[in-house]
Amino acid sequence: MITKIDNELDTVELKHEDIKDLMPAMQMMFNVTDKALLKGLNVGDRVDFVIEYKHPTEIISAIKKTQ
């Protein structure tokens, strides 16, 4: 679930479940590969997302609202 969006920094804060083999459930800020990914998203939206992990950084390369 989206808890914060910062269009100036191209970041989105998510409260997420466990991400297998990467991190436990938590709330954290992620950078996005393209600011356009944040268009149409709002705080409180439930989303699915794709993370690219390049040690030591995680970046969201795809994100979309879920039903």
Secondary structure, 3 states (H helix, E strand, C coil): CEEEEECCCCEEEEEECCECCCECCEEEEEEECCHHHHCCCCCCCCEEEEEEEECCEEEEEEEEECC
